[in-house]
Amino acid sequence: MPSALVWFRRDLRSFDHAALYHALRFADRVHCVFVFDSAILDALPSKADRRVEFIQRSLIELDAGLDALSRAAGGGGAGLIVRHGRADELIPALALELGVDKVFANRDYEPAAILRDSRVAQRLAEAGIGFEDFKDQVVFERDEVLTQAGRPFSVFTPYKNAWLRMVDEACLASWPVEPLAGRLAPRQAGDGVPALGAIGFEATNLTAMRMPVGMSGGRQLLDDFLARIERYKRARDFPAVKGVSYLSTHLRFGTVSVRQLCAAARSRGGEGAECWLGELIWRDFYHMILWHNPHVLERAFRPEYAAIVWDDDAELFEAWCEARTGYPIVDAAMRQLNQTGYMHNRLRMIVASFLTKDLGIDWRRGERYFADHLNDYDLAANNGGWQWAASTGCDAQPWFRIFNPVTQSQKFDPEGRFIRRYLPELARVPDKFIHAPWTMGGIDQSACRTRIGADYPAPIVDHAAARERTLLRFGVLKDGG
């Protein structure tokens, strides 16, 4: 009787799961495993990492979910095997130990993951064990959406139009695992999810933030968002307003199904749902870009911008990281990131533009900082977003369009509600000065008890002068200099 091993990675759910479905169709006995991969964990800058805690808590729910599925299907209960170490060594070893015929996994598109999976597949093949992977984290992958000339898209709007023409109910159909869940292997002694301390990590402020985790957390956030999705297009750019879905971390770790989200958006209709579906299509677009252009990890997508000479000012970069730029909207956004691991999407654009266009610092440094701190860090989307802001990427912000941090603040946080939430030292600053507090005179500073340069920093750069430097930086390239 054939047996199989399902390797969970960024798909921490027990429903609509392509690899689990195919394994249950193939085998009479299906084991499930997750590996806390030391090749990834050892590179993290802190042992108090919200993402590791999010995974650990989501695995506890996944473990219980697999058990419930097995019992509901007439089985004797099931469990999740969890290991800690190098996945490319542990997965082949576990497959041999369990005597399985094949390992099933959902496909990953990041270059390091592709290399890891190829090593696993090779070691399994040497042992006479098969390896199959499946599309699960995107709707369309790799070469599925191409131009009429058969080439990958490099501009989003035509890609989106082609995506919408191709999508149908079949593309968004779920992979039902429930009817076959009685084939899940029984729980064995030692199965289950280890505590954070057992893998060398410690608790964070995730619980204090009341961040929903696991499949139930994803469902809770989705239900909440669908009740207000019609307002999404109008509200999504305002960080002080509850306008976005807050599902990005759940998408990153697969506690929700992207097919489920796209199907929900299409069934709802209306401008809010259509706008949100467009954001999900951006996600597919950036994964496609990464697949076809792995050089974007180290270099500009557009080769003509590879020659840009960025400034290397450690003090300015440190001020940006530590929310000490003197521009309230930038500093409030960076504090949100540093304190919570989350940053509103409009703010991501503003702070990325500020780093690259106002401070003249290489986008790769900002991308790396986000990679270390974002709960929802996704290599494809993070790289795409940073290259968009820096004007070096595909379909990017034109280099001559430079966000003014003050006017962006006035437009998207008009009353300064978001600023005051994360910069309490500016709480008493009047609305007319909240976006540019350095314009207050001495009397006004005394009245609101906020001294610029003491209680809150003066701007570290003059935006108008920085804008001219950026125009020169890119204009030289444009003119062939």
C-alpha positions as CSV (number, residue, x, y, z in Angstrom):
1,M,0.0,0.0,0.0
2,P,1.6,3.3,-1.0
3,S,2.5,5.9,1.6
4,A,3.4,9.6,1.2
5,L,4.9,12.5,3.1
6,V,3.4,16.0,2.8
7,W,6.0,18.7,3.5
8,F,4.3,21.9,4.7
9,R,6.2,25.2,4.1
10,R,4.3,28.4,3.4
11,D,0.9,26.7,3.3
12,L,0.0,26.2,6.9
13,R,-3.7,25.1,6.5
14,S,-5.6,21.9,6.4
15,F,-8.1,23.0,3.7
16,D,-7.8,23.7,-0.1
17,H,-4.3,22.4,-0.1
18,A,-3.0,21.1,-3.4
19,A,-0.1,19.0,-2.1
20,L,-2.2,17.4,0.6
21,Y,-5.0,16.7,-1.8
22,H,-2.7,14.9,-4.3
23,A,-1.0,13.0,-1.5
24,L,-4.3,11.7,-0.2
25,R,-5.3,10.7,-3.7
26,F,-2.1,8.8,-4.2
27,A,-1.5,7.1,-0.9
28,D,-3.4,5.1,1.7
29,R,-1.2,6.5,4.5
30,V,-0.2,10.1,4.5
31,H,2.3,11.7,7.0
32,C,2.6,15.5,7.4
33,V,5.7,17.4,8.4
34,F,6.9,20.9,8.9
35,V,10.6,21.8,9.4
36,F,11.8,24.8,11.2
37,D,14.6,25.2,8.7
38,S,17.9,26.3,10.5
39,A,19.2,27.5,7.1
40,I,16.6,30.2,7.4
41,L,16.3,30.7,11.2
42,D,20.0,31.0,11.8
43,A,20.2,34.0,9.6
44,L,17.5,36.0,11.4
45,P,18.8,39.0,13.3
46,S,16.9,38.3,16.5
47,K,15.7,35.3,18.5
48,A,12.5,37.3,19.3
49,D,11.0,37.1,15.8
50,R,7.3,37.6,15.4
51,R,7.2,35.5,12.2
52,V,8.6,32.5,14.0
53,E,6.0,32.9,16.7
54,F,3.3,33.3,14.1
55,I,4.4,30.0,12.5
56,Q,4.7,28.2,15.8
57,R,1.2,29.2,16.9
58,S,-0.3,28.5,13.4
59,L,1.3,25.0,13.5
60,I,-0.5,24.2,16.7
61,E,-3.8,25.0,15.0
62,L,-2.7,23.0,11.9
63,D,-1.8,20.0,14.1
64,A,-5.3,20.2,15.7
65,G,-6.9,20.7,12.3
66,L,-5.3,17.6,10.8
67,D,-6.4,15.5,13.8
68,A,-10.0,16.8,13.5
69,L,-10.1,16.1,9.8
70,S,-8.9,12.5,10.4
71,R,-11.5,11.8,13.0
72,A,-14.3,13.4,11.0
73,A,-13.4,11.1,8.1
74,G,-13.5,8.0,10.3
75,G,-9.8,7.9,11.0
76,G,-8.2,7.5,14.4
77,G,-6.8,11.0,14.6
78,A,-3.6,12.4,13.0
79,G,-0.7,14.7,13.9
80,L,1.9,16.9,12.5
81,I,5.5,15.9,12.6
82,V,7.7,18.9,13.4
83,R,11.5,18.9,13.1
84,H,14.2,21.5,13.6
85,G,17.4,21.6,11.4
86,R,18.3,21.8,7.8
87,A,15.3,20.8,5.7
88,D,17.4,19.6,2.8
89,E,18.8,16.9,5.1
90,L,15.8,16.2,7.4
91,I,13.2,15.7,4.7
92,P,15.1,12.9,2.8
93,A,16.0,11.3,6.2
94,L,12.4,11.4,7.4
95,A,11.1,10.0,4.1
96,L,13.5,7.0,4.5
97,E,12.6,6.5,8.2
98,L,8.9,6.4,7.4
99,G,9.4,4.3,4.3
100,V,7.2,6.5,2.1
101,D,7.0,6.2,-1.7
102,K,6.8,9.9,-2.5
103,V,7.1,13.4,-0.9
104,F,4.6,16.0,-1.9
105,A,5.0,19.8,-1.4
106,N,3.6,23.0,-2.8
107,R,5.9,25.0,-5.1
108,D,8.1,27.8,-4.0
109,Y,9.4,30.4,-6.5
110,E,12.3,32.0,-4.6
111,P,15.8,31.1,-5.9
112,A,17.1,29.7,-2.6
113,A,13.9,27.6,-2.2
114,I,14.2,26.2,-5.7
115,L,17.8,25.2,-5.0
116,R,16.8,23.6,-1.7
117,D,14.0,21.6,-3.3
118,S,16.3,20.4,-6.1
119,R,18.7,19.1,-3.5
120,V,15.9,17.3,-1.7
121,A,14.5,15.9,-4.9
122,Q,18.0,14.6,-5.8
123,R,18.6,12.9,-2.5
124,L,15.1,11.4,-2.5
125,A,15.7,10.1,-6.1
126,E,18.9,8.4,-5.0
127,A,16.9,6.6,-2.3
128,G,14.2,5.6,-4.9
129,I,11.6,8.0,-3.5
130,G,9.7,10.4,-5.7
131,F,9.2,14.1,-5.2
132,E,6.3,16.1,-6.6
133,D,5.4,19.8,-6.2
134,F,2.3,21.7,-7.1
135,K,1.1,25.2,-7.7
136,D,-0.7,26.5,-4.6
137,Q,0.5,29.9,-3.4
138,V,-0.4,31.8,-6.6
139,V,-3.3,31.6,-9.1
140,F,-1.1,31.7,-12.2
141,E,2.6,30.9,-12.1
142,R,5.8,31.0,-14.2
143,D,4.8,30.8,-17.9
144,E,1.0,30.7,-17.5
145,V,0.3,34.3,-18.4
146,L,2.4,35.5,-21.4
147,T,2.1,38.2,-24.0
148,Q,0.8,37.4,-27.4
149,A,4.4,37.1,-28.5
150,G,4.9,34.4,-25.9
151,R,7.1,36.5,-23.6
152,P,6.8,37.4,-20.0
153,F,5.0,40.7,-19.2
154,S,7.0,43.5,-17.7
155,V,4.2,46.0,-17.4
156,F,1.4,45.3,-14.9
157,T,-1.8,46.6,-16.6
158,P,-1.6,44.3,-19.7
159,Y,-0.6,41.4,-17.4
160,K,-3.7,42.1,-15.3
161,N,-5.9,42.3,-18.3
162,A,-4.5,38.9,-19.5
163,W,-4.9,37.4,-16.0
164,L,-8.5,38.5,-15.9
165,R,-9.3,37.0,-19.3
166,M,-7.8,33.7,-18.3
167,V,-9.2,33.3,-14.8
168,D,-12.4,31.2,-14.4
169,E,-14.0,29.0,-11.8
170,A,-11.7,26.1,-12.6
171,C,-8.6,28.2,-11.8
172,L,-10.1,29.1,-8.4
173,A,-11.6,25.7,-7.5
174,S,-10.4,24.3,-4.2
175,W,-8.5,21.1,-3.5
176,P,-10.9,19.2,-1.2
177,V,-9.0,17.2,1.3
178,E,-11.8,16.4,3.7
179,P,-13.3,13.3,2.0
180,L,-9.9,11.5,2.0
181,A,-8.7,12.7,5.4
182,G,-9.2,9.2,6.9
183,R,-5.9,8.3,5.1
184,L,-3.9,10.7,7.3
185,A,-1.3,8.7,9.3
186,P,-2.1,8.2,13.0
187,R,-0.4,10.4,15.5
188,Q,2.8,8.9,16.9
189,A,4.6,9.5,20.2
190,G,6.7,12.6,19.9
191,D,4.6,14.2,17.2
192,G,3.4,17.7,17.8
193,V,4.7,21.3,17.8
194,P,7.6,22.3,20.1
195,A,7.6,25.4,22.2
196,L,9.5,28.4,20.9
197,G,12.3,27.9,23.5
198,A,12.9,24.4,22.2
199,I,14.0,25.8,18.8
200,G,16.0,28.6,20.4
201,F,13.5,31.5,20.0
202,E,11.5,33.5,22.5
203,A,8.0,35.1,22.7
204,T,7.4,38.5,21.2
205,N,4.6,41.1,21.5
206,L,2.4,39.1,19.0
207,T,-0.1,38.2,21.7
208,A,-0.1,41.7,23.2
209,M,-0.9,43.0,19.7
210,R,-3.8,40.6,19.5
211,M,-2.8,39.6,16.1
212,P,-5.0,36.7,14.8
213,V,-2.9,33.7,13.9
214,G,-3.5,30.4,12.1
215,M,-6.4,29.3,9.9
216,S,-9.0,30.7,12.4
217,G,-7.2,34.1,12.4
218,G,-7.2,34.2,8.6
219,R,-10.9,33.4,8.5
220,Q,-11.6,36.0,11.2
221,L,-9.8,38.7,9.2
222,L,-11.3,37.7,5.9
223,D,-14.9,37.8,7.3
224,D,-14.2,41.2,8.9
225,F,-12.8,42.6,5.6
226,L,-15.6,41.2,3.4
227,A,-18.1,43.1,5.5
228,R,-16.4,46.4,4.5
229,I,-14.8,45.5,1.2
230,E,-17.0,48.0,-0.7
231,R,-15.1,50.8,1.0
232,Y,-11.6,49.3,0.1
233,K,-10.8,51.5,-2.9
234,R,-11.7,54.7,-1.1
235,A,-10.1,53.8,2.3
236,R,-7.1,51.8,1.5
237,D,-4.6,54.7,1.3
238,F,-5.3,56.1,4.7
239,P,-3.3,54.5,7.5
240,A,-5.4,55.9,10.3
241,V,-8.5,54.2,8.8
242,K,-9.4,50.5,8.9
243,G,-9.4,50.2,5.2
244,V,-7.2,47.3,4.2
245,S,-7.7,43.5,4.7
246,Y,-4.7,42.9,7.1
247,L,-4.3,39.5,5.5
248,S,-0.8,39.9,4.1
249,T,0.9,37.8,6.8
250,H,-1.7,35.1,6.4
251,L,-1.1,35.1,2.6
252,R,2.6,34.9,3.2
253,F,2.3,31.8,5.4
254,G,-0.6,30.2,3.7
255,T,-3.1,30.1,6.5
256,V,-5.6,31.4,3.9
257,S,-5.9,30.2,0.3
258,V,-5.2,32.7,-2.4
259,R,-7.8,30.9,-4.6
260,Q,-10.4,31.4,-1.8
261,L,-9.6,35.2,-1.6
262,C,-9.7,35.7,-5.4
263,A,-13.0,33.8,-5.6
264,A,-14.5,35.9,-2.8
265,A,-13.5,39.1,-4.6
266,R,-14.9,38.0,-7.9
267,S,-18.2,36.9,-6.3
268,R,-18.6,40.1,-4.4
269,G,-18.0,42.5,-7.4
270,G,-18.1,46.2,-7.1
271,E,-15.2,48.8,-7.1
272,G,-13.8,47.7,-3.7
273,A,-13.6,44.0,-4.5
274,E,-12.3,44.7,-8.0
275,C,-9.6,47.0,-6.6
276,W,-8.6,44.4,-4.0
277,L,-8.5,41.7,-6.6
278,G,-6.1,43.9,-8.5
279,E,-3.8,43.8,-5.5
280,L,-3.9,40.0,-5.4
281,I,-3.0,40.1,-9.1
282,W,0.0,42.3,-8.3
283,R,1.2,39.5,-6.1
284,D,1.0,37.0,-8.9
285,F,2.8,39.5,-11.2
286,Y,5.8,40.0,-8.8
287,H,6.1,36.2,-8.4
288,M,6.2,35.9,-12.2
289,I,8.8,38.6,-12.4
290,L,11.0,36.9,-9.9
291,W,10.7,33.6,-11.6
292,H,11.8,35.0,-15.0
293,N,14.3,37.5,-13.6
294,P,16.1,36.1,-10.6
295,H,18.8,38.8,-11.1
296,V,16.4,41.3,-9.4
297,L,17.6,40.0,-6.1
298,E,20.9,41.7,-6.5
299,R,20.5,44.1,-9.4
300,A,18.0,46.5,-10.9
301,F,15.3,44.9,-13.1
302,R,16.1,47.5,-15.7
303,P,19.8,47.3,-16.7
304,E,20.0,50.9,-17.7
305,Y,19.8,51.8,-14.0
306,A,22.5,49.4,-12.9
307,A,25.0,52.3,-13.1
308,I,23.3,54.5,-10.6
309,V,25.7,55.7,-7.9
310,W,23.9,55.7,-4.6
311,D,25.0,57.7,-1.6
312,D,26.5,55.7,1.4
313,D,25.7,57.7,4.5
314,A,25.5,55.5,7.5
315,E,24.1,58.2,9.8
316,L,21.2,59.0,7.4
317,F,20.4,55.4,7.0
318,E,20.5,54.8,10.8
319,A,18.2,57.8,11.3
320,W,15.7,56.3,8.8
321,C,15.8,52.9,10.5
322,E,15.3,54.5,13.9
323,A,12.5,56.9,12.9
324,R,14.6,60.0,13.4
325,T,14.3,61.7,10.0
326,G,12.3,64.8,11.2
327,Y,9.5,64.0,8.8
328,P,6.5,62.8,10.9
329,I,4.9,60.6,8.4
330,V,8.1,58.8,7.7
331,D,9.0,58.4,11.4
332,A,5.5,57.3,12.4
333,A,5.6,54.6,9.6
334,M,9.1,53.4,10.7
335,R,7.9,53.2,14.3
336,Q,4.9,51.2,13.3
337,L,7.2,48.7,11.5
338,N,9.7,48.5,14.4
339,Q,7.0,48.1,17.1
340,T,4.6,45.8,15.3
341,G,6.3,44.2,12.2
342,Y,3.6,45.7,10.0
343,M,3.5,48.8,7.8
344,H,0.6,50.1,5.8
345,N,1.1,49.8,2.1
346,R,0.8,53.6,1.3
347,L,3.5,54.2,4.0
348,R,5.8,51.6,2.5
349,M,5.8,53.6,-0.7
350,I,6.4,56.9,1.2
351,V,9.3,55.6,3.3
352,A,10.9,53.7,0.4
353,S,10.7,56.9,-1.8
354,F,12.2,58.9,1.1
355,L,15.1,56.5,1.5
356,T,16.0,56.3,-2.2
357,K,14.9,59.8,-3.5
358,D,15.4,62.1,-0.5
359,L,18.4,60.4,1.2
360,G,19.8,58.9,-2.0
361,I,20.5,55.5,-0.4
362,D,20.5,52.2,-2.3
363,W,17.1,50.5,-2.4
364,R,18.7,47.2,-1.5
365,R,19.5,48.5,2.0
366,G,15.9,49.4,2.6
367,E,14.7,46.1,1.1
368,R,17.0,44.2,3.5
369,Y,15.7,46.2,6.5
370,F,12.1,45.3,5.5
371,A,13.1,41.7,5.1
372,D,14.4,41.6,8.6
373,H,11.3,43.3,10.2
374,L,8.1,42.7,8.2
375,N,5.8,40.0,9.5
376,D,4.5,39.5,5.9
377,Y,7.9,39.6,4.3
378,D,7.7,38.0,0.9
379,L,10.8,38.2,-1.3
380,A,9.0,38.7,-4.6
381,A,6.6,41.5,-3.4
382,N,9.2,43.2,-1.2
383,N,11.7,43.3,-4.0
384,G,9.1,44.5,-6.5
385,G,7.8,47.2,-4.2
386,W,11.3,48.6,-3.5
387,Q,12.3,48.6,-7.1
388,W,9.0,50.3,-8.0
389,A,9.8,53.1,-5.4
390,A,13.4,53.4,-6.5
391,S,12.3,53.6,-10.2
392,T,14.7,50.7,-11.1
393,G,12.0,48.0,-11.5
394,C,9.5,46.8,-14.0
395,D,6.5,49.2,-14.5
396,A,8.1,51.4,-11.8
397,Q,7.4,54.9,-10.5
398,P,9.0,57.2,-13.1
399,W,12.3,58.6,-11.8
400,F,11.2,62.2,-12.1
401,R,8.1,61.6,-10.0
402,I,9.3,62.0,-6.4
403,F,7.0,61.8,-3.4
404,N,6.9,64.9,-1.2
405,P,6.7,63.5,2.3
406,V,4.8,66.6,3.6
407,T,2.1,66.6,0.9
408,Q,1.8,62.8,1.1
409,S,1.2,63.3,4.9
410,Q,-1.3,66.0,4.3
411,K,-3.2,64.0,1.8
412,F,-3.3,60.6,3.5
413,D,-3.2,61.5,7.2
414,P,-4.9,64.9,7.0
415,E,-5.7,65.2,10.7
416,G,-2.4,63.6,11.8
417,R,-4.2,60.8,13.6
418,F,-1.7,58.1,12.5
419,I,1.2,60.4,13.2
420,R,0.1,61.1,16.8
421,R,-0.5,57.4,17.4
422,Y,3.1,56.5,16.8
423,L,4.7,59.8,17.7
424,P,3.2,60.8,21.0
425,E,5.8,63.5,21.4
426,L,3.9,65.4,18.7
427,A,0.5,64.8,20.3
428,R,0.0,68.5,21.2
429,V,1.3,69.9,17.9
430,P,-1.6,71.8,16.1
431,D,-3.0,70.2,13.0
432,K,-1.6,73.0,10.8
433,F,2.0,72.1,11.9
434,I,1.7,68.3,12.4
435,H,3.0,67.4,8.9
436,A,5.9,69.8,9.1
437,P,6.5,70.7,12.8
438,W,9.8,72.5,12.0
439,T,7.8,75.3,10.5
440,M,6.5,76.2,14.0
441,G,7.9,79.4,15.6
442,G,9.4,79.5,19.0
443,I,6.1,80.7,20.6
444,D,4.1,77.8,19.0
445,Q,6.8,75.3,20.1
446,S,6.6,76.5,23.7
447,A,2.8,76.5,23.6
448,C,2.6,72.8,22.6
449,R,5.7,71.9,24.6
450,T,7.5,70.4,21.6
451,R,11.0,71.8,20.9
452,I,12.2,70.9,17.4
453,G,15.8,69.6,17.7
454,A,15.2,68.4,21.3
455,D,11.8,66.7,21.8
456,Y,11.6,65.9,18.1
457,P,14.4,66.1,15.5
458,A,14.7,68.7,12.8
459,P,14.6,67.4,9.2
460,I,17.8,65.5,8.4
461,V,17.5,66.6,4.7
462,D,15.8,69.4,2.8
463,H,13.3,67.8,0.5
464,A,13.6,70.4,-2.3
465,A,17.4,70.1,-2.4
466,A,17.2,66.3,-2.2
467,R,14.8,66.3,-5.1
468,E,17.2,68.2,-7.3
469,R,20.0,65.7,-6.5
470,T,17.8,62.8,-7.4
471,L,16.8,64.4,-10.7
472,L,20.5,64.9,-11.5
473,R,21.3,61.3,-10.4
474,F,18.8,59.8,-12.8
475,G,19.0,62.5,-15.5
476,V,22.7,61.8,-16.1
477,L,21.8,58.2,-17.0
478,K,18.9,59.4,-19.1
479,D,21.2,61.6,-21.1
480,G,23.7,58.8,-21.5
481,G,26.3,60.4,-19.2
